[in-house]
């Protein structure tokens, strides 16, 4: 029987009294590679921030590894997060090795684990390079290596390939596949790249405030009527969101 890693039940979050997420419910099993699709402003980043307990004033229940994150924050140590935006200044005077080592804060320092994580992320040749010498794709790999050295078994990736070139993007996708297949790391990944979702993920969720579809990737992409229906409804919600959001405080959809 599959082991449940993530359980989100009736998740609702309001931003300036406007619902960014509304009664979202889904589950993720160990080893799943879930691709989350939806337009800008759909609430994907808000979903991740709730799952990481960064946004605490949500309604509903979020369980990771069987634990309610409100009651057991330590469970978040098993989660690695790769955001769309940079989480540190690239000019910060630190090497790849030093940044990855930060993943061991609060744990016993182990140089072999750091080296292994850097190798798994394909950064062995850059281990002593300063981060200001790295490309955008390499910086994302640094964050993955940092998650690996912290022994994260769940990765949340919020549109991680934004602003990187096609070759780097393909290498990044290959890394994610290897981590999922070989390391058995569960991945939840938001992206606008439907072709990549179709090739890499085994499950897909279509979200725009509400959850319009959650299930096998094959079911979603093999049924044109289903996919089109979900996207048409999702697109209509985006229009409504933009229209009424403008009337209720000029929401910035890129921050949701």
DAURNOR-V657787 format. One record per residue. RES is the residue in one letter. PSI is psi in degrees with one decimal (999 if undefined). OMEGA is omega as a letter, one per 40 degrees, with the letter a starting at -180 (none if undefined). Layout:
res->RES psi->PSI omega->OMEGA
res->RES psi->PSI omega->OMEGA
//
This chain:
res->X psi->134.0 omega->a
res->X psi->143.9 omega->i
res->X psi->125.2 omega->a
res->X psi->122.7 omega->a
res->X psi->-40.4 omega->a
res->X psi->135.6 omega->i
res->X psi->114.4 omega->i
res->X psi->123.1 omega->a
res->X psi->120.9 omega->i
res->X psi->42.9 omega->a
res->X psi->123.1 omega->i
res->X psi->133.5 omega->i
res->X psi->132.3 omega->a
res->X psi->136.7 omega->i
res->X psi->113.3 omega->a
res->X psi->45.2 omega->i
res->X psi->7.6 omega->i
res->X psi->129.0 omega->a
res->X psi->114.9 omega->i
res->X psi->-36.2 omega->i
res->X psi->141.2 omega->a
res->X psi->106.8 omega->i
res->X psi->47.8 omega->i
res->X psi->127.6 omega->i
res->X psi->126.5 omega->i
res->X psi->164.0 omega->i
res->X psi->151.0 omega->i
res->X psi->128.7 omega->i
res->X psi->161.5 omega->i
res->X psi->131.2 omega->i
res->X psi->-4.5 omega->i
res->X psi->151.2 omega->i
res->X psi->94.9 omega->a
res->X psi->121.9 omega->i
res->X psi->125.2 omega->i
res->X psi->124.0 omega->a
res->X psi->154.3 omega->i
res->X psi->162.3 omega->a
res->X psi->169.6 omega->i
res->X psi->138.8 omega->a
res->X psi->11.4 omega->a
res->X psi->-15.5 omega->a
res->X psi->10.2 omega->a
res->X psi->-45.5 omega->i
res->X psi->-38.8 omega->i
res->X psi->-40.8 omega->i
res->X psi->-47.8 omega->a
res->X psi->-41.3 omega->a
res->X psi->-33.5 omega->i
res->X psi->-42.8 omega->a
res->X psi->-26.7 omega->i
res->X psi->1.6 omega->a
res->X psi->25.2 omega->i
res->X psi->-45.6 omega->i
res->X psi->116.1 omega->a
res->X psi->-16.0 omega->a
res->X psi->39.0 omega->i
res->X psi->162.1 omega->i
res->X psi->145.8 omega->a
res->X psi->-167.8 omega->a
res->X psi->135.9 omega->i
res->X psi->120.8 omega->i
res->X psi->131.3 omega->i
res->X psi->128.0 omega->a
res->X psi->35.2 omega->i
res->X psi->0.9 omega->a
res->X psi->134.0 omega->i
res->X psi->122.3 omega->a
res->X psi->-18.5 omega->i
res->X psi->-27.9 omega->a
res->X psi->-21.2 omega->a
res->X psi->87.6 omega->a
res->X psi->-20.0 omega->a
res->X psi->-23.1 omega->a
res->X psi->-21.2 omega->a
res->X psi->-14.6 omega->i
res->X psi->-18.2 omega->i
res->X psi->2.6 omega->a
res->X psi->131.2 omega->i
res->X psi->138.7 omega->a
res->X psi->125.3 omega->i
res->X psi->102.3 omega->a
res->X psi->168.4 omega->i
res->X psi->-39.6 omega->a
res->X psi->154.4 omega->i
res->X psi->140.0 omega->a
res->X psi->-4.8 omega->i
res->X psi->154.9 omega->i
res->X psi->130.6 omega->a
res->X psi->-20.5 omega->i
res->X psi->-3.2 omega->i
res->X psi->128.3 omega->a
res->X psi->75.1 omega->a
res->X psi->153.3 omega->i
res->X psi->167.5 omega->i
res->X psi->-45.7 omega->a
res->X psi->-40.7 omega->a
res->X psi->-40.8 omega->i
res->X psi->-44.6 omega->a
res->X psi->-36.4 omega->i
res->X psi->-23.6 omega->i
res->X psi->-20.9 omega->i
res->X psi->-10.6 omega->i
res->X psi->7.6 omega->i
res->X psi->131.0 omega->a
res->X psi->0.3 omega->i
res->X psi->169.0 omega->i
res->X psi->128.5 omega->a
res->X psi->132.5 omega->a
res->X psi->103.0 omega->a
res->X psi->-31.2 omega->i
res->X psi->-38.5 omega->i
res->X psi->-38.1 omega->i
res->X psi->-47.0 omega->i
res->X psi->-40.5 omega->a
res->X psi->-41.6 omega->i
res->X psi->-41.3 omega->i
res->X psi->-40.2 omega->i
res->X psi->-44.9 omega->a
res->X psi->-31.4 omega->a
res->X psi->0.2 omega->i
res->X psi->34.1 omega->a
res->X psi->19.2 omega->a
res->X psi->-39.7 omega->a
res->X psi->-16.6 omega->a
res->X psi->10.8 omega->a
res->X psi->-32.2 omega->a
res->X psi->7.8 omega->i
res->X psi->146.4 omega->i
res->X psi->149.3 omega->a
res->X psi->-19.6 omega->i
res->X psi->-3.5 omega->i
res->X psi->-0.2 omega->a
res->X psi->156.0 omega->i
res->X psi->171.2 omega->i
res->X psi->-40.8 omega->i
res->X psi->-37.7 omega->i
res->X psi->-35.0 omega->i
res->X psi->-38.8 omega->i
res->X psi->-36.9 omega->i
res->X psi->-33.9 omega->i
res->X psi->-42.9 omega->i
res->X psi->-36.8 omega->i
res->X psi->-42.5 omega->i
res->X psi->-39.6 omega->i
res->X psi->-39.0 omega->i
res->X psi->-39.0 omega->a
res->X psi->-40.6 omega->a
res->X psi->-20.9 omega->i
res->X psi->3.2 omega->i
res->X psi->34.4 omega->i
res->X psi->137.8 omega->i
res->X psi->2.4 omega->i
res->X psi->126.1 omega->i
res->X psi->131.9 omega->i
res->X psi->121.0 omega->a
res->X psi->117.5 omega->a
res->X psi->94.3 omega->a
res->X psi->59.9 omega->a
res->X psi->-13.7 omega->a
res->X psi->14.4 omega->i
res->X psi->130.5 omega->i
res->X psi->28.2 omega->i
res->X psi->155.2 omega->a
res->X psi->168.0 omega->a
res->X psi->-42.8 omega->a
res->X psi->-44.3 omega->i
res->X psi->-38.6 omega->i
res->X psi->-45.5 omega->i
res->X psi->-39.7 omega->i
res->X psi->-37.3 omega->i
res->X psi->-42.5 omega->i
res->X psi->-38.4 omega->i
res->X psi->-38.5 omega->i
res->X psi->-45.1 omega->i
res->X psi->-42.0 omega->i
res->X psi->-43.2 omega->a
res->X psi->-42.0 omega->i
res->X psi->-37.9 omega->a
res->X psi->-44.9 omega->a
res->X psi->-44.5 omega->a
res->X psi->-41.2 omega->a
res->X psi->-7.7 omega->i
res->X psi->34.1 omega->i
res->X psi->130.9 omega->i
res->X psi->134.3 omega->a
res->X psi->133.0 omega->i
res->X psi->120.8 omega->a
res->X psi->120.1 omega->i
res->X psi->139.1 omega->a
res->X psi->153.2 omega->i
res->X psi->-3.0 omega->a
res->X psi->90.2 omega->a
res->X psi->-35.3 omega->i
res->X psi->-42.5 omega->i
res->X psi->-41.7 omega->i
res->X psi->-45.2 omega->a
res->X psi->-37.3 omega->a
res->X psi->-36.5 omega->a
res->X psi->-37.7 omega->a
res->X psi->155.3 omega->i
res->X psi->-16.5 omega->i
res->X psi->154.6 omega->i
res->X psi->144.7 omega->i
res->X psi->129.0 omega->i
res->X psi->119.7 omega->a
res->X psi->139.1 omega->i
res->X psi->90.1 omega->a
res->X psi->-55.8 omega->i
res->X psi->161.6 omega->i
res->X psi->117.6 omega->a
res->X psi->-23.3 omega->i
res->X psi->141.7 omega->i
res->X psi->120.0 omega->a
res->X psi->-162.1 omega->a
res->X psi->140.1 omega->a
res->X psi->-34.7 omega->i
res->X psi->-39.6 omega->i
res->X psi->-38.1 omega->a
res->X psi->-48.7 omega->a
res->X psi->-19.0 omega->a
res->X psi->-14.7 omega->a
res->X psi->95.3 omega->a
res->X psi->-39.6 omega->a
res->X psi->-40.7 omega->i
res->X psi->-48.0 omega->a
res->X psi->-46.2 omega->a
res->X psi->-41.5 omega->a
res->X psi->-45.1 omega->i
res->X psi->-42.1 omega->a
res->X psi->-35.9 omega->i
res->X psi->-44.6 omega->i
res->X psi->-40.6 omega->i
res->X psi->-41.8 omega->a
res->X psi->-38.5 omega->i
res->X psi->-40.2 omega->i
res->X psi->-36.6 omega->i
res->X psi->-42.0 omega->i
res->X psi->-46.0 omega->a
res->X psi->-41.8 omega->a
res->X psi->-47.6 omega->a
res->X psi->-42.5 omega->a
res->X psi->-53.1 omega->a
res->X psi->-26.7 omega->i
res->X psi->-37.2 omega->i
res->X psi->-28.6 omega->a
res->X psi->-11.7 omega->a
res->X psi->47.2 omega->i
res->X psi->12.9 omega->i
res->X psi->61.9 omega->i
res->X psi->140.8 omega->i
res->X psi->104.9 omega->a
res->X psi->-25.8 omega->a
res->X psi->-14.4 omega->a
res->X psi->3.0 omega->a
res->X psi->999 omega->none
//
